[in-house]
Amino acid sequence: MSIGLATSETRFGGLCPATYSDDKGRVKHVLPSAKADSTNVPAGNSLFSDLSEPSIRAMNEIAQVCRRPKGAIMFYEGDPALGVYLLYEGRANVVTVDSEGKTLILKVALPGDALGVNSVFAETLQAATVETVEPCRFAFIAREDFLEFLQEHSDACLYFARRLGQDCQCAYDVVRSMIGPVSRRLARFLVACCGSGRENKRTIRAQLFLTHEAIAQRIGCSRETVSRVLSSFKRRGVAELAGTTLLVHDRAALESLSLS
């Protein structure tokens, strides 16, 4: 399967999709440039353990596996939904920009996530921009191939329907996370981050590879406000951010703040 690739400048201010003009002067949208990778995902890969081996083999036949460096754009908000992107390795921010030009991080995509599925199903333009926050390896499956694949493999149809439902739930959570005082929003976000942490001497340690700016984009406020509220949490002995490590000293107090 041939997939056209073209160079795209990574930029966030205008969120402009990569374009080119054909021989009739019509503007066409194209995929961002990516380095092709001939390695398929093996049938036993844990990311797709819910899929049957025949489905994984069929998926490998129609997927083009690519790599993108840190800070690259996989696709832009407003791009045509040319297909779906299955993230194999790395992390990427799913972001949008509000009417005031403020960037909001809707989700941090992790290995196993399927990106662009909702727009393919709804036959709409891409609803968000996806930017890599570390080197990523992913598979692109063209829209027509993807829909035909789902028609022929019922287990894959159910798998991606579940993924779509999870994305819907994530969107609801994002909306809820932006309601109320910033201290409540930040506390709720930090409580969610505790789930991946480890407790040692009553302190929970979790890796949080987000700057104050990125956290602000997650909860819908300014970087300065995040810094100020984090300082307040630290003074009260509740939680602090030391580099990339989140230290929660009093989880009960943090949970109380997330509800107040």
Summary of the structure (lengths in Angstrom):
residues: 260
radius of gyration: 20.1
end to end distance: 54.2
largest distance: 68.5
contacts: 749
relative contact order: 0.12
helix: 38%
strand: 26%
